[in-house]
C-alpha cells in the first residue's frame, strides 16, 4: 500500500520499530480507514506540487470518538 510505505519512509527514523509495526498493522486496516473516510467529522485535504505531496487530515472537535485531531503528513517525494 503506497500510503503505508510513504508514512514509514517519512517517520521511520523517528519511531521505535515495534511502535511503527503496531501502528502500520492497526491504523492501516481497511475497515478502520473506511470508517475514518466515511466519518462526517473527518476532513481530508491533499496537495500535490511537482512530485511532492502532502495530506492534512482534520477532525472537528466534539466528534464522538475524539476531542479533536489534526494530522499533517508531507512526503518529500512520491513515486
C-alpha positions in Angstrom: 0.0 0.0 0.0 1.7 3.2 -1.1 0.4 5.4 1.7 1.8 2.9 4.2 5.2 3.0 2.5 5.1 6.8 2.4 4.3 7.0 6.1 7.0 4.5 7.0 9.6 6.3 4.9 8.7 9.7 6.4 8.6 8.7 10.1 10.6 5.5 10.4 13.8 7.2 11.7 11.7 9.0 14.5 9.8 5.9 15.6 10.7 2.8 17.6 10.5 -0.3 15.3 7.8 -2.0 17.5 5.7 1.1 17.6 5.9 1.5 13.8 5.0 -2.1 13.1 2.0 -1.8 15.5 0.8 1.5 14.0 1.0 0.2 10.4 -0.8 -3.0 11.3 -3.6 -1.4 13.3 -4.1 2.0 11.7 -4.0 0.9 8.1 -6.6 -1.8 8.4 -9.1 -1.4 5.6 -12.2 -1.3 7.9 -10.6 1.4 10.1 -9.6 3.5 7.1 -13.0 3.3 5.5 -14.7 4.2 8.8 -12.4 7.3 9.1 -13.1 8.3 5.5 -16.9 7.9 6.0 -16.9 9.9 9.3 -18.7 13.1 8.6 -16.5 14.8 11.2 -13.3 14.0 9.3 -11.9 16.2 6.5 -9.1 15.4 4.2 -7.1 17.8 2.1 -4.5 16.8 -0.4 -1.7 18.9 -2.0 0.5 18.0 -5.0 3.4 20.1 -6.1 5.6 18.6 -8.8 6.5 15.2 -7.4 5.9 16.1 -3.8 2.6 15.6 -2.0 1.0 16.3 1.4 -2.0 15.2 3.3 -3.9 17.1 6.0 -6.5 15.1 8.0 -8.6 17.0 10.4 -11.5 16.0 12.7 -14.0 18.5 14.2 -13.9 19.0 17.9 -16.7 17.2 19.8 -17.0 14.3 17.5 -18.0 11.1 19.2 -14.7 9.3 19.1 -12.2 12.1 19.8 -12.0 15.6 21.2 -10.2 16.8 18.0 -7.3 15.8 16.0 -5.2 17.1 13.1 -2.6 15.1 11.3 -0.3 16.5 8.7 1.9 14.3 6.6 4.3 15.8 4.0 6.1 13.3 1.7 9.3 14.6 0.2 8.8 12.5 -3.0 6.1 10.4 -4.4 6.9 7.6 -6.8 
